[in-house]
Amino acid sequence: MIAADTLSQIAQRAAQGALGEATLATLKQAWPELRFTLCSDDDMPARMKPALSEERFNLYLIGGSEHCLSLTDDPERAIGVVLAQVDEE
């Protein structure tokens, strides 16, 4: 489960620096129980709404039910976060 305040804290931490491997390492260190991955927001399915939106990135939830990772909109089932960078155009 990922609480709304935890997601907000993750967004605040991610917004502090350049989006990249160093940011992922910082997030993994702060929340070792969660999984984190980085991609372009263009790679996310159009039908999936972000759990949290910021100017430079969107956060999506990763679910892990039945031993298979997938995107979820249910924070109760969430075991991680996708940090999806929004292209500046």
Rosetta blueprint (number, residue, H / E / L):
1 M L
2 I L
3 A L
4 A H
5 D H
6 T H
7 L H
8 S H
9 Q H
10 I H
11 A H
12 Q H
13 R H
14 A H
15 A L
16 Q L
17 G L
18 A L
19 L L
20 G L
21 E H
22 A H
23 T H
24 L H
25 A H
26 T H
27 L H
28 K H
29 Q H
30 A H
31 W L
32 P L
33 E L
34 L L
35 R E
36 F E
37 T E
38 L E
39 C E
40 S E
41 D H
42 D H
43 D H
44 M L
45 P L
46 A L
47 R L
48 M L
49 K L
50 P L
51 A L
52 L E
53 S E
54 E L
55 E L
56 R L
57 F E
58 N E
59 L E
60 Y E
61 L E
62 I E
63 G E
64 G L
65 S H
66 E H
67 H H
68 C L
69 L L
70 S E
71 L E
72 T E
73 D L
74 D L
75 P L
76 E L
77 R L
78 A E
79 I E
80 G E
81 V E
82 V E
83 L E
84 A E
85 Q E
86 V L
87 D L
88 E L
89 E L
